[in-house]
Amino acid sequence: MEEKNMSNQRKILHDDRNGLDYVLAGDYYLPVLSLSKETRPIGYWGMLRKEYMKNYKSGMYSYLLLTGKLDSYLADMNEQAQEQYELIEAQIRSA
């Protein structure tokens, strides 16, 4: 009876709550994860943000990591922080 139930299980499930697909591996469903195709550098500011998120925003960090959006998010943060840094530096020099 138990064998019959195992063979009737779906091989792939989709969770609408988090947008992830899960594949049956033995008795467990594991998330289907893929690496992002992000080519922009994470940089200094992105690495600082990553460490902050790991320590203080673990839910957001886990979500971005599992959905494959972490590298893109960190690259965006790095670019924004670098622009702000350059703006402040130029203001200090002109003062």
C-alpha positions in Angstrom: 0.0 0.0 0.0 2.8 2.4 0.9 4.6 1.7 -2.3 1.6 2.5 -4.3 1.3 5.9 -2.7 5.0 6.7 -3.3 4.5 6.0 -7.1 1.5 8.3 -7.2 3.4 11.3 -5.8 4.1 14.1 -8.3 7.7 14.5 -9.3 7.6 18.3 -9.4 5.6 20.7 -7.3 5.2 24.5 -7.5 4.6 26.6 -4.4 2.7 29.8 -5.3 3.5 31.3 -1.9 7.3 31.5 -2.6 7.4 30.9 -6.3 9.7 28.0 -6.1 9.5 24.6 -7.8 10.3 21.4 -5.9 11.5 18.1 -7.3 11.0 14.7 -5.6 14.3 13.2 -4.5 13.7 9.9 -2.7 11.2 10.7 0.1 11.8 14.5 0.1 11.0 17.4 -2.1 14.0 19.6 -2.7 13.9 23.2 -4.1 15.0 23.5 -7.8 17.7 26.2 -7.6 19.7 27.6 -10.4 22.6 30.1 -10.5 21.9 33.6 -11.6 23.4 34.9 -14.8 24.5 38.1 -13.1 27.7 39.4 -14.6 28.0 42.7 -12.8 30.4 42.8 -9.8 29.0 42.8 -6.3 31.8 45.0 -5.2 32.8 46.4 -1.8 29.4 47.9 -0.9 27.5 44.9 -2.1 29.6 42.6 0.1 29.0 44.9 3.1 25.2 44.7 2.4 25.4 40.9 2.1 27.1 40.5 5.5 24.5 42.9 7.0 21.6 40.9 5.6 23.1 37.6 6.7 23.4 38.9 10.3 20.3 41.1 10.6 17.9 40.4 7.7 18.1 36.7 7.4 14.6 36.3 6.0 15.2 38.7 3.2 18.7 37.2 2.5 17.2 33.7 2.3 14.4 34.7 0.0 16.8 36.5 -2.4 19.2 33.6 -2.3 16.6 30.9 -2.9 14.9 32.9 -5.7 18.2 33.6 -7.5 17.9 37.3 -7.1 20.7 37.9 -4.5 23.5 38.7 -6.9 21.4 41.1 -8.9 20.2 42.8 -5.8 23.7 43.1 -4.4 25.1 44.5 -7.7 22.3 47.1 -7.7 23.1 48.1 -4.1 26.8 48.3 -5.0 26.1 50.7 -7.9 23.8 52.9 -5.9 26.2 53.1 -2.9 29.1 53.8 -5.2 27.2 56.7 -6.8 26.3 58.1 -3.4 29.9 57.8 -2.2 31.2 59.6 -5.3 28.6 62.4 -4.9 29.5 62.9 -1.2 33.2 62.9 -2.1 32.7 65.5 -4.8 30.7 67.7 -2.4 33.5 67.5 0.2 36.1 68.4 -2.3 34.2 71.5 -3.6 33.5 72.8 -0.1 
